[in-house]
Amino acid sequence: MAKKAEVSATTAKAFIKSIDKLPLSQQRKIIAPLEQLLKTPKTKAIKDIALIHEYSQNISNGPRLVTHIDEDGLVSAVIMCAVNPDKYVEIIYTEYNAINDGKFTFLPSDDVVDLPQPRNPKLDKEGNPLRNDSGVIFEEIVTNFWADHHETGDRGEYPGDHVYDPKSPSCASLLYNHFLQKEPTLKRFKELIDATDMVDSASYKTPDDPYNLDNPAVLLRLMLTNSRRQKDLSPGFRERLIREIADKKNDSWEKVRKALYNPVVVAIAKDALAEFEIYREYIRPFIKSEHGVTTKIEDEKRPFNLGIKDRFYPQKLYPDNLFLLECWKNLDSSYSISISENPFSKDKQGKSLSQLLLGEELQKIVLKFTGSPDAGGHKGIGMYQKLQPDKRDAVISACKELLFEETKRLGRY
C-alpha cells in the first residue's frame, strides 16, 4: 500500500508540472474532473491517476489553435479548421497585451493566427533581453505555424512556418489565399472573406455599413463586441460555432451562411445595436472636431453599464474628417490611445487619401516617449493599450501634430 501511495505522489507531481504553464482556463478544464475523482475510494483514485496524467499530457502538448478574439480572429480560425479538420484539441483566444507582456505561454505545436509577433527574444529599449518581475528573461517563442497581417507583426526570425503580409486587408484573407490552391473547397468561404476584409480594414462605403447585420463579418463583430452577453459567448460556444462553420458538410456559401447565422449569434448582435444608444448619449460631450481630425479624449474611467462602445459613432458624427484620435482610461488607471482613418472619408474608389502607416507612426511616437515597442496596428489604425498617465499628454500632443500636419497637407484646413 505504501508503494502505491509513492507512485501516486510522483505521478501527481508530473501531472502538475505538465499543466503548470498552460492558460488557467485550460488548467481548470483539466483539473475539474479530479474533484469528482477525489470523492471516490483511494484505491480507485490511485488506479485512475495514471490515465488522467496520460490525458493531460496529450492536451498539454496540443496541437492548439491560438487566435485573436475579434471577427478576423474568428474567421481566421474557421479557415484553419477547414484546412486542418479534427487537428486541434482546443481553440485558444488571447490579446496582444498578453503576448507582449509575456503572460501567454506558447507551445511548440501551436498554430497562431491574427496576432502580431512580439520581439523574439523580447528586448528592452536599450536592446537588452527583457526580464519579467521575477528577473526571468522572456523565452524565445517556438510555434508550429504563425500567420499575421499587422504592420508591426514582423519582428524577427521565428522557428516554424510563417505567413506574413501587411498588405492583406485581413488575416482571414491572407490564410484563404495561402491555402486556396491546396484546398479549393475553401471557395465556399469567399463571401465571408470579402466581408471580413471590409470590416477588419474598415473599408466601409456608407456610415450605415458598420451596423448592417446582412454583412456576416459585421454580425460577428457586433456579437463579440457585446460585453454584457459574454456569459453566452463562452470559449466553448465560440469553439463550437467555429467548428460548425468550418465543417465540410457546409459545402456551399448558403450552408456556411446558415451555420454562421446561429440564432444566439443574431440575438446577441441585435442586442449590441440596441446598447449602442446608451453609449452614444454618454460619449457625445467628449467628441470634438479639430483641423480635420475627430478627437475623443476621456479623462476619467468610463462608468460601468454605459452600453457597448460604438466604435464608428465619432466618425459618423464628422464624416468629412480624415482621422480619429481616441484616448480612454483603463481599469488599471493606464490609458489606451488609438489613431485611425475615417472609413467614410475616402476617394471615389474607396481608397485612403492619406498614405500614413498609422500603426507604424504610432509605434514611433510611443517608442519615443515611453520606450515601449508594443504599439502597433494596420495602415488604417494604430493602437497602444498601456499608456502611463505621466506620458499621456505628450503622446496625445505628438499624435495631434502628426495628424494635423497630414490634414493640412491634404488641404483639409
Wavefront OBJ file of the C-alpha trace (Angstrom):
o trace
v 0.000 0.000 0.000
v 2.892 2.345 0.788
v 4.335 1.696 -2.658
v 1.085 2.675 -4.347
v 0.996 5.964 -2.402
v 4.547 6.740 -3.519
v 3.691 6.122 -7.180
v 0.585 8.287 -6.823
v 2.578 11.214 -5.390
v 5.194 11.009 -8.129
v 2.557 10.904 -10.831
v 0.695 13.827 -9.279
v 3.847 15.990 -9.361
v 4.391 15.134 -13.014
v 0.753 15.930 -13.695
v 1.007 19.373 -12.080
v 4.245 20.136 -13.895
v 2.726 19.151 -17.235
v -0.096 21.711 -16.976
v 1.641 24.453 -14.973
v 2.372 26.757 -17.934
v -0.981 26.372 -19.651
v -3.608 29.159 -19.535
v -5.659 28.998 -16.352
v -8.836 28.319 -18.322
v -7.271 25.169 -19.757
v -5.860 24.092 -16.394
v -9.352 24.340 -14.895
v -10.726 22.114 -17.631
v -8.120 19.502 -16.791
v -8.406 19.687 -13.021
v -12.214 19.862 -12.733
v -12.758 16.093 -13.205
v -10.302 15.436 -10.362
v -12.735 16.928 -7.859
v -15.130 14.122 -8.618
v -12.325 11.578 -8.582
v -11.225 12.658 -5.105
v -14.667 11.698 -3.779
v -14.123 8.090 -4.842
v -12.271 5.413 -2.753
v -8.484 5.951 -2.591
v -7.712 2.692 -4.345
v -9.735 3.777 -7.380
v -8.091 7.233 -7.321
v -4.613 5.681 -7.369
v -5.637 3.383 -10.189
v -7.083 6.190 -12.323
v -4.407 8.848 -11.796
v -2.108 7.402 -14.477
v -4.920 7.538 -17.031
v -5.662 11.161 -16.173
v -1.976 12.005 -16.384
v -1.775 10.497 -19.862
v -4.789 12.548 -20.910
v -3.268 15.757 -19.519
v -0.046 15.106 -21.423
v -1.968 14.795 -24.659
v -3.852 18.072 -24.340
v -0.858 19.880 -22.855
v 1.133 19.136 -25.968
v -1.612 20.358 -28.297
v -1.929 20.889 -31.079
v -3.835 24.074 -30.254
v -5.107 26.888 -32.458
v -4.340 30.301 -30.939
v -6.221 33.293 -32.324
v -7.243 36.869 -31.581
v -10.735 37.439 -30.227
v -12.216 39.655 -32.930
v -14.124 38.889 -36.114
v -10.911 38.455 -38.123
v -9.512 36.092 -35.493
v -12.717 34.066 -35.535
v -12.873 33.795 -39.343
v -9.144 33.004 -39.460
v -9.859 30.139 -37.056
v -12.629 28.941 -39.384
v -10.184 28.767 -42.299
v -7.584 26.926 -40.213
v -10.177 24.391 -39.026
v -11.413 23.903 -42.588
v -7.860 23.249 -43.807
v -6.988 21.084 -40.779
v -10.197 19.217 -39.820
v -10.018 17.435 -36.449
v -6.465 18.664 -35.827
v -6.906 20.981 -32.850
v -7.607 19.810 -29.321
v -8.542 23.351 -28.327
v -9.021 26.841 -29.744
v -7.389 29.456 -27.507
v -8.121 33.200 -27.586
v -5.665 35.820 -26.429
v -4.912 39.531 -26.777
v -1.875 41.487 -27.938
v -1.042 42.685 -24.426
v -0.859 39.171 -23.006
v 1.673 38.228 -25.678
v 3.760 41.396 -25.395
v 3.843 41.125 -21.596
v 4.994 37.515 -21.756
v 1.839 36.378 -19.937
v 0.818 33.883 -22.591
v 2.779 30.647 -22.968
v 3.019 29.226 -26.474
v 3.582 25.544 -27.148
v 5.821 24.259 -29.972
v 2.784 22.599 -31.583
v 0.644 25.785 -31.624
v -0.771 27.250 -34.822
v -1.170 31.027 -34.299
v -3.266 33.404 -36.436
v -4.181 37.111 -36.470
v -1.750 38.035 -33.690
v 1.354 40.208 -34.219
v 4.577 38.521 -33.217
v 6.352 40.123 -30.261
v 10.060 40.708 -30.387
v 11.818 37.382 -30.209
v 13.563 37.360 -27.864
v 11.800 40.418 -26.420
v 14.209 43.324 -25.959
v 14.057 46.464 -23.833
v 14.657 49.955 -25.224
v 18.436 49.530 -24.833
v 18.334 46.320 -26.856
v 18.976 44.012 -23.904
v 16.928 40.866 -23.227
v 13.803 41.850 -21.311
v 13.133 40.266 -17.921
v 9.854 39.845 -16.090
v 9.216 40.924 -12.490
v 10.982 37.805 -11.235
v 14.098 38.576 -13.257
v 13.489 35.771 -15.747
v 14.319 36.568 -19.366
v 11.382 36.194 -21.736
v 11.919 32.957 -23.602
v 12.155 32.577 -27.349
v 8.756 31.780 -28.843
v 8.576 28.495 -30.730
v 5.416 27.558 -32.631
v 4.431 25.256 -35.482
v 2.771 27.945 -37.640
v 2.146 31.699 -37.403
v 0.108 33.886 -39.773
v -0.386 37.639 -39.413
v -1.020 40.792 -41.426
v -0.405 43.623 -38.946
v 2.186 46.210 -39.987
v 4.126 45.709 -36.781
v 3.813 41.933 -36.824
v 7.126 41.084 -38.493
v 9.662 41.323 -35.679
v 12.378 38.795 -36.258
v 13.190 35.214 -37.062
v 10.914 32.612 -35.506
v 11.079 28.831 -35.645
v 8.205 27.220 -37.563
v 6.259 28.035 -40.727
v 5.156 31.621 -41.221
v 2.818 33.549 -43.489
v 3.092 37.322 -43.243
v 1.793 40.098 -45.487
v 0.973 43.566 -44.106
v -0.782 44.431 -47.375
v -3.503 41.866 -46.739
v -6.730 43.564 -45.533
v -7.342 40.737 -43.045
v -5.563 37.677 -41.704
v -8.519 35.574 -42.863
v -7.912 36.777 -46.418
v -4.200 36.023 -46.076
v -4.931 32.441 -44.994
v -7.622 31.976 -47.637
v -5.271 32.946 -50.466
v -2.392 30.967 -48.960
v -4.330 27.683 -48.760
v -6.767 28.048 -51.681
v -4.700 26.159 -54.244
v -4.155 23.304 -51.814
v -7.787 23.371 -50.622
v -10.051 24.586 -53.470
v -13.118 23.780 -51.337
v -12.307 26.996 -49.429
v -14.139 28.836 -52.217
v -17.302 28.319 -50.200
v -15.981 30.953 -47.772
v -15.296 33.646 -50.411
v -18.234 35.863 -49.387
v -17.229 35.573 -45.736
v -13.629 36.511 -46.571
v -14.718 39.555 -48.590
v -16.914 40.669 -45.697
v -14.044 40.212 -43.224
v -11.732 42.267 -45.449
v -14.250 45.114 -45.365
v -14.734 45.009 -41.606
v -11.146 44.432 -40.460
v -9.772 47.166 -42.724
v -12.838 49.398 -42.105
v -13.395 49.739 -45.848
v -16.999 50.823 -45.475
v -18.796 52.717 -48.215
v -21.513 54.420 -46.130
v -21.926 55.396 -42.452
v -24.570 52.678 -42.073
v -22.345 49.807 -43.244
v -20.819 49.096 -39.771
v -24.314 48.319 -38.482
v -25.576 46.150 -41.355
v -26.248 42.666 -39.993
v -26.558 41.299 -43.530
v -22.765 41.534 -43.623
v -21.637 38.338 -41.837
v -18.421 39.901 -40.524
v -20.412 42.833 -39.070
v -22.648 40.247 -37.409
v -19.592 38.599 -35.826
v -18.042 41.921 -34.794
v -21.221 43.024 -33.043
v -21.610 39.638 -31.366
v -18.058 39.769 -29.994
v -18.430 43.442 -29.005
v -21.370 42.718 -26.713
v -19.649 42.637 -23.324
v -22.951 42.268 -21.421
v -23.602 38.905 -23.059
v -20.157 37.366 -22.631
v -21.635 34.603 -20.486
v -23.409 33.487 -23.664
v -20.120 33.617 -25.585
v -18.076 31.132 -23.590
v -14.947 29.715 -25.239
v -16.924 26.505 -25.671
v -19.707 28.264 -27.579
v -17.254 30.095 -29.846
v -15.314 26.912 -30.483
v -18.466 25.015 -31.433
v -19.502 27.882 -33.710
v -16.118 27.935 -35.464
v -16.072 24.180 -35.970
v -19.670 24.177 -37.214
v -18.989 26.921 -39.785
v -15.803 25.140 -40.917
v -17.427 21.695 -41.166
v -17.013 20.147 -44.611
v -20.733 19.308 -44.673
v -21.258 23.023 -45.293
v -20.094 22.687 -48.894
v -21.701 25.877 -50.235
v -21.896 29.508 -49.187
v -25.601 29.094 -48.442
v -24.869 26.341 -45.906
v -21.916 28.247 -44.420
v -24.083 31.334 -44.002
v -26.840 29.319 -42.323
v -24.352 27.916 -39.798
v -22.934 31.377 -39.168
v -26.326 32.990 -38.590
v -26.846 30.947 -35.450
v -29.927 32.254 -33.531
v -27.767 33.038 -30.478
v -25.271 34.976 -32.606
v -28.031 37.013 -34.242
v -29.745 37.769 -30.914
v -26.514 38.992 -29.302
v -25.620 41.142 -32.332
v -29.057 42.780 -32.307
v -28.703 43.414 -28.587
v -25.386 45.172 -29.288
v -27.087 47.551 -31.726
v -29.634 48.479 -29.066
v -26.896 49.043 -26.465
v -25.051 51.474 -28.724
v -27.617 54.167 -27.979
v -26.718 54.244 -24.271
v -23.025 54.602 -25.052
v -23.629 57.374 -27.610
v -25.508 59.521 -25.113
v -22.629 59.303 -22.652
v -19.761 59.790 -25.078
v -21.102 62.694 -27.150
v -19.656 65.505 -24.920
v -16.126 64.086 -25.293
v -16.139 64.249 -29.102
v -14.723 67.290 -30.906
v -13.595 68.256 -34.398
v -10.154 69.851 -34.786
v -8.477 70.665 -38.107
v -9.973 67.714 -39.980
v -9.428 65.320 -37.067
v -12.147 63.940 -34.782
v -10.920 63.643 -31.190
v -12.494 61.638 -28.348
v -10.479 62.017 -25.161
v -11.823 60.736 -21.838
v -10.000 61.837 -18.684
v -11.676 59.543 -16.183
v -12.626 55.887 -16.153
v -15.774 55.227 -18.097
v -18.642 54.355 -15.717
v -19.975 50.813 -15.798
v -23.231 49.841 -17.501
v -22.984 52.526 -20.163
v -23.757 50.226 -23.008
v -21.396 48.862 -25.627
v -18.794 51.042 -27.319
v -19.904 52.147 -30.785
v -16.535 52.306 -32.498
v -17.775 54.262 -35.531
v -20.069 56.805 -33.857
v -17.431 59.595 -33.592
v -16.535 59.182 -37.271
v -20.200 59.135 -38.253
v -20.653 62.499 -36.482
v -17.896 64.063 -38.605
v -17.816 62.010 -41.835
v -15.630 64.556 -43.670
v -12.785 64.417 -41.149
v -9.856 62.244 -42.227
v -8.767 60.831 -38.872
v -9.954 59.862 -35.401
v -7.790 60.254 -32.281
v -9.114 58.390 -29.227
v -7.855 58.118 -25.667
v -9.639 56.469 -22.737
v -8.758 55.330 -19.223
v -8.355 51.619 -18.473
v -9.373 49.794 -15.313
v -5.754 49.775 -14.067
v -5.559 53.604 -14.475
v -3.338 53.387 -17.555
v -4.701 54.736 -20.846
v -5.397 53.320 -24.272
v -4.755 55.507 -27.301
v -5.512 54.947 -30.963
v -5.284 56.854 -34.226
v -7.320 55.702 -37.197
v -8.513 56.705 -40.634
v -12.135 57.672 -41.076
v -13.554 54.969 -43.379
v -16.251 57.374 -44.562
v -13.750 59.918 -45.891
v -12.081 58.250 -48.846
v -11.877 58.917 -52.575
v -14.490 57.745 -55.070
v -12.655 54.418 -55.489
v -12.773 53.827 -51.736
v -9.039 54.383 -51.299
v -7.408 56.296 -48.464
v -6.496 59.899 -49.149
v -3.585 59.627 -46.696
v -0.589 57.374 -47.145
v 0.384 57.424 -43.467
v 1.047 53.997 -41.982
v -0.770 54.736 -38.733
v 0.269 51.584 -36.885
v 3.902 52.297 -37.679
v 3.618 56.032 -36.908
v 2.027 55.428 -33.517
v 4.698 52.867 -32.713
v 7.372 55.529 -33.380
v 5.604 58.064 -31.158
v 5.058 55.645 -28.276
v 8.624 54.356 -28.508
v 9.956 57.930 -28.383
v 8.026 58.956 -25.287
v 7.748 55.699 -23.343
v 10.466 53.373 -24.630
v 7.847 50.693 -25.273
v 7.808 48.915 -28.674
v 4.337 47.460 -28.078
v 2.171 49.875 -30.102
v 1.058 48.555 -33.478
v -1.735 48.053 -35.963
v -2.602 48.354 -39.648
v -2.132 51.061 -42.241
v -5.540 52.439 -41.219
v -5.229 52.161 -37.426
v -2.641 52.224 -34.678
v -3.220 51.362 -31.012
v -1.365 51.286 -27.713
v -3.146 49.933 -24.632
v -0.934 50.654 -21.623
v -0.002 54.338 -21.788
v 1.062 55.588 -18.372
v -0.652 58.757 -17.050
v 2.544 60.828 -16.947
v 3.147 60.167 -20.660
v -0.437 60.593 -21.832
v -0.480 64.308 -22.727
v 2.853 64.176 -24.550
v 1.736 61.229 -26.686
v -1.634 62.868 -27.426
v 0.118 66.094 -28.489
v 2.512 64.198 -30.761
v -0.393 62.315 -32.358
v -2.283 65.547 -32.946
v 0.784 67.143 -34.508
v 1.179 64.176 -36.858
v -2.479 64.138 -37.925
v -2.886 67.929 -38.183
v 0.179 68.112 -40.399
v -1.306 65.462 -42.697
v -4.766 67.066 -42.912
v -3.103 70.393 -43.689
v -1.009 68.750 -46.420
v -4.200 67.342 -47.934
v -5.936 70.727 -47.813
v -8.475 69.877 -45.091
v -7.781 73.025 -43.055
l 1 2 3 4 5 6 7 8 9 10 11 12 13 14 15 16 17 18 19 20 21 22 23 24 25 26 27 28 29 30 31 32 33 34 35 36 37 38 39 40 41 42 43 44 45 46 47 48 49 50 51 52 53 54 55 56 57 58 59 60 61 62 63 64 65 66 67 68 69 70 71 72 73 74 75 76 77 78 79 80 81 82 83 84 85 86 87 88 89 90 91 92 93 94 95 96 97 98 99 100 101 102 103 104 105 106 107 108 109 110 111 112 113 114 115 116 117 118 119 120 121 122 123 124 125 126 127 128 129 130 131 132 133 134 135 136 137 138 139 140 141 142 143 144 145 146 147 148 149 150 151 152 153 154 155 156 157 158 159 160 161 162 163 164 165 166 167 168 169 170 171 172 173 174 175 176 177 178 179 180 181 182 183 184 185 186 187 188 189 190 191 192 193 194 195 196 197 198 199 200 201 202 203 204 205 206 207 208 209 210 211 212 213 214 215 216 217 218 219 220 221 222 223 224 225 226 227 228 229 230 231 232 233 234 235 236 237 238 239 240 241 242 243 244 245 246 247 248 249 250 251 252 253 254 255 256 257 258 259 260 261 262 263 264 265 266 267 268 269 270 271 272 273 274 275 276 277 278 279 280 281 282 283 284 285 286 287 288 289 290 291 292 293 294 295 296 297 298 299 300 301 302 303 304 305 306 307 308 309 310 311 312 313 314 315 316 317 318 319 320 321 322 323 324 325 326 327 328 329 330 331 332 333 334 335 336 337 338 339 340 341 342 343 344 345 346 347 348 349 350 351 352 353 354 355 356 357 358 359 360 361 362 363 364 365 366 367 368 369 370 371 372 373 374 375 376 377 378 379 380 381 382 383 384 385 386 387 388 389 390 391 392 393 394 395 396 397 398 399 400 401 402 403 404 405 406 407 408 409 410 411 412 413
